[in-house]
Amino acid sequence: MLRMMSMTSHNLDFGRSVLDLVACGCSSSASIHRSSVRKIAMTGSRKSNRGCGARRLVCCRQNLARCRVYSTKTPETLLNEVGQIPPTVLNLKEKSTSPISLANIFEVVAEDLQTLNQNLKSIVGAENPVLMSAAEQIFGAGGKRLRPALVFLVSRATAELVGLKELTTKHRRLAEIIEMIHTASLIHDDVLDESDMRRGQETVHQLYGTRVAVLAGDFMFAQSSWYLANLENLEVIKLISQVIKDFASGEIKQASSLFDCNLELEEYLIKSYYKTASLIAASTKGAAIFSGVDGSLSKQMYEYGRNLGLSFQIVDDILDFTQSAEQLGKPAASDLAKGNLTAPVIFALEKEPKLREIIESEFCETGSLDEAIKLVKTSGGIEKAQELAKEKANLAIHNLHCLPRSPFRVALEDMVMFNLERFV
């Protein structure tokens, strides 16, 4: 909500104490094949398999009895974890012959997602036909439903730990709220970025005008807030409210650093947390809270979502340079053209002084943008960004060690690998 959200920066509450040696559900090094797990899921099994060693795809460390949660005092050091992570465990070269697809990952929560899709339009409300039409435009634009899927996967993975045989109404409502907030943020992002296309279709503001787009986003934020309040869980209300504040902080950080070649990597990660990872982390933690699991485990689900979200954003920023406009559903290198410097550019600037000159000129000369793109590709910036995405993905896998083996934990691991496979 461009007018409704607080537009002042704030400090995140990262001042919690370090949690060491949280008990893990793992007990053996027996490997589980992905297709076997899916067969279990499709027969409706809800039993957890505690012989949980890692698949060859993930190459996770075996015989881990405990796992460590990393926590710090500031968002800067929290997000800049290079050098503090466990030994690398992800190896994309050792992957199965068939690539991981979202359809396969979501198979174990397919019924949950089908119910969500049926409910989304109805919970937006029908008070205003124009706002409803705008909401339907983006709900029907081929979204992946990744965030609500994560809510369902974590909900079911953690529900098993406390003996819940079915998801609660609050689990399901949380998934709907998360998707509404995400959709509202996309509508506003497209206005701020002046984007004409989203997922290969015209954006809401392109179809209905900026005024309607802003109001549609505000309406969806307000509607999601109303449903959030009705969940009557203060911890989750605070968690999701923080996300909406983070969106504003992320936009302010981005707007204040356009064409700034002195932008540090940790500043980029903080902005990426605000704009992307905050909502995913809140989704996964909120799901665990509604399952009623121990607080230390819900914090690990938060860490999983945060690290996965950062990895996703880094990969998105890589694809902005490596995919075509047709593949992206928007113009390629659009962030760089607008002066938004992402991980590949930040790394490239370390090697290419000429790149700084071009960016600081704001691409005033004909062909300068194409030259800048070429320098990013030839300087190793993309490769270094890929390594950073893998490091965050490795942390996300590590955060899952405290869940018992189940079809849902495997799907959460597959989500991490699916993201990395996007740039292979």
Beta strands, then each sheet from edge to edge (+ up, - down):
strand 1: 22-23
strand 2: 66-67
strand 3: 197-198
strand 4: 201-202
sheet 1: 1+ 2-
sheet 2: 3+ 4-
end
